[in-house]
Amino acid sequence: MKIRALFNRLSLFWVLQISGWTVYGYIYYLMNYALSEKPLDLRNIIGFALTWLAAFLVTLLLREIYHRLFEHTKQLAQIAWAVLLGSALGSLLWLLVDRTISIPLWGMEQFWKWMREPLFMQVRTAYFNAFLLLTWSALYFFIKFWREWSLERDRSEKARLLANTAQLQMLRYQLNPHFLFNSLNSIRALVEEDQNKARETITELAELLRYSLTSQNNGDVPLARELEAIRHYFAIEEKRYEDNLETIYEIEPATEEQTIPSFLLHPLVENAVKYGMQTSTMPLQIRIRTRLVQNTLEICIWNSGKWLAEDSPQHLPSAGTGTGITNIRQRLETAYPCRYDFEIGPDENGVSACIRIRREAR
């Protein structure tokens, strides 16, 4: 990967270097030959090529200096001074190299004629060269900073994705032991009462564990699969509570292909059974309703129990720490930042927990 990145970086420089100076050469040709009466003979062509080569070599030298400077510091003030100084000295070097390598073409007499030109003409040429090198230097550092910013952005994005994946895995592992503990308690209670029901419950638990394993590496699953896992869970609880538990499903077919984080709903149905059994008249009713309203997926889990606030004198001592609800909020925030609503509280003579996920427009 490092070799490939180095190759791409070198390729970008050489493409820009060659194409940029080619454009300069074309403009130089238009200004000095195509738009003037100056003849374009072989010596002028070679002389122009030598001028172009001098500029090309000077910028290669500046590139090496700038590259070492950029490795040492990225302070804009120091880089600005280096660019100004480099452009000034580079323009003088360009002029000297251009005229020196032209000696075999034009001879020493022409060389000394150039060197004896009026000062303002030499300064004008140096200023023009300095302007070109200043432009080249500014573009060089602009691309340098842009590539540095792009790489840093990619690294930050990759780190964010890795952090989100790690967080989702952590939250998943906090949920699974809680679910497994309660399911095993249900099986233990059934073993002494009805072994056939215990075997059936073990089968249901095995299906739940299979779902947990197959969805472990997939952050999102179709809602239909999540509901299938919930049905396995209720099958276990219905064998435990028998006629004291009644489940109702109101599932819109259009919602079943919508994806959600796996095991997102399990803490809600588990709480509905746990606290509903302590506060509801029997049988405890639990209703799961899903709807797709425009571009929003709505999932509501309602139970016929009573909502007891933490400051209520009737608040249950057995109430948990709220880790499950906190995990749901964290998973929703990680998966759908600023695109979800999660409400839980009293509703329709019972307790309702509703999740609404606004899908991104395509």
Secondary structure, 3 states (H helix, E strand, C coil): CHHHHHHHHHHHHHHHHHHHHHHHHHHHHHHHHHCCCCCCCHHHHHHHHHHHHHHHHHHHHHHHHHHHHHHHCCCHHHHHHHHHHHHHHHHHHHHHHHHHHCHHHHHHHHHHHHHCCCHHHHHHHHHHHHHHHHHHHHHHHHHHHHHHHHHHHHHHHHHHHHHHHHHHHHHHHHHHHHHHHHHHHHHHHHHHHCHHHHHHHHHHHHHHHHHHHHCCCCCEEEHHHHHHHHHHHHHHHHHHHHHHEEEEEEECHHHCCCEEECCCCHHHHHHHHHHHHHHCCCCEEEEEEEEEECCEEEEEEEECCCCCCCCCCCCCCCCCCCHHHHHHHHHHHHHCCCCEEEEEEECCCCEEEEEEEECCCC
